[in-house]
Amino acid sequence: MILRSVTAVAATLTLAASLPVGPSQAATSAAPAAPATTEKTAAPSPIVPVIDQNFADPDVMKAGRTYYAYATNSAGRNIQWATSTDLVTWQVQQTDALPQLGAWADPDWSFPPGGPDDHGVWAPEVFQAGPRSFVMWYTAHDRASGKQCIGAATATTPGGPFTPHDTALVCTPEIGGAIDASSYTENGRRYILWKNDGNCCAQDTWLRLQQVSADGLRRIGAEIQLIKQNKPFEGTLVEAPTLVKRAGTYVLFYSANFFGNGSYVSSYATAPSLRGPYTKAPAPLMTTDAFAGAVRGPGGQDVVTGPDGRDRILFHGWNADFTYRAVYSQRLHWQGSRPIVEGAKIRYEAEDADFARANARYAAGGASNGVVVGGIDFADSRVSFTVYVPRAGDYRLFTRFANGTDSGAASHSLTVNGVASGTVDYPFTGWDNWQTTERVVTLKSGNNIISYGKSTGFAELDAIDVA
């Protein structure tokens, strides 16, 4: 995608505000949307759980030729664990990887109060610190403060049993507590990432970074705040950090919004250096809608390299009746430092496209990222998206639009990699009433240029999704 800088977009928006209002920008009251037309669709690949039982917040580590996954408490076990050789076929073990909690933790606390299963032992992280030394970070309920804190435990084998340390590693009750520990190593140094649990008590939630000792049992130096909740799709929180480095860029995956329903999402932010500043993606990476409802509330993600040398992203999602969170394992592709999850729609914002004889403007009505492109009203108007796909084939193209044409229907011409590909047709919706229409396009492996131009009527573009 040809990205415009923030300054360039701001300048375009300022210019748009000073231009005469053309037909496609006319302010009219939004009418009820007619059903969006749908052309032939490509059959989506099935997305099914690889662990189809309650196994939330999966963390994955490789030791030897075996992958070990660890998860939030369930089925009477503080920390569940499972093994695999390919990240797809898993064997859930029946023992508890952490049968006892540290002396600082309250083993009788439950959520909700009196609940039979959830004792607040959440989101484990396990890494190897030596030939026969494995360290677990886990979240539990602190006896003294009544808030969540992060503890440490050690074992000589990946399956444990892990022996807890008596004192917590990270405990910050004044900012809501600490949860969701994650590990990152670079140049022989290990770091811990975590979230202050501010959403428990009307405070901000920050993802934080701090160096730790080589064995992961002692924090070193000052902590750094990386990102907090500030986008509409994040709700009141960000959490579950996972940090990787790709193409010289630090990519910070995270989850956001309420974990208990389909509004939970995963997204990412990027930075040129470990300590930031981090710039968030304009739209989330994985949502319920991105998976067309096949995964509900995707989050708690972890990234790991498979036995074939290619990355996968493992994450949880609710089952159909929201009674447990299963684990999914999808291919993770990269367009430079941009992650692309196989099977999920990839969103491209219109304001980030390369556009000519058109203009960007701030928009109402729930526009994605709050900005759209209009004024696509001339023979030489173009809005061109650079779209990356990992392999050639037919893809579903979803166009998010608003059509306020007085006569009703409107359309844009469509060009794919320089070849005319018909039109994208829009029913009448009214201005700032954003709807989606779908069709199929054939794309080549790698980068593709998808261009929209003037055809009939007047319509604006909010974003496109490719699946």
ABEGO torsion letter per residue (X at the ends): XBBBBAAAAAAAAAAAAABBBBAAABBBBBBBBBBBBBBBBBBBBBBBBABBBBBBGBBBBBBEABBBBBBBBBGGBABBBBBBAAGABBBBBABBABABBBAABBAABBOBBGBAABAGBBGBBBBBABAABBBBBBBBBBAAAGBBBBBBBBBABAAOBBBBBABBABBBAAAGEBBGBBBBBBGGBBBBBBBBBAAAAGBBBBBBBBBBBAAGABBBEBBBBABBBABAAAEABBBGBBBBBBGGBBBBBBBBEBAABAABBBBBBBBABAAOBBBBBABBABBAAAAGGABBGBBGBBBBBBAAGBBBBBBBBBBAAGABBBBBBBBBBBBEABBBBBGBBBBBBAAABBBBGBBBBBBBGGBBGGBBBBGBABAABBBBBBBBBABBEBBBBBBBBBBABAAEBBBBBBBBGGBBAEBBBBBBAEBGBBBBBBBBBBBBBEBBBBBBBBBBEBBBBABBBBX
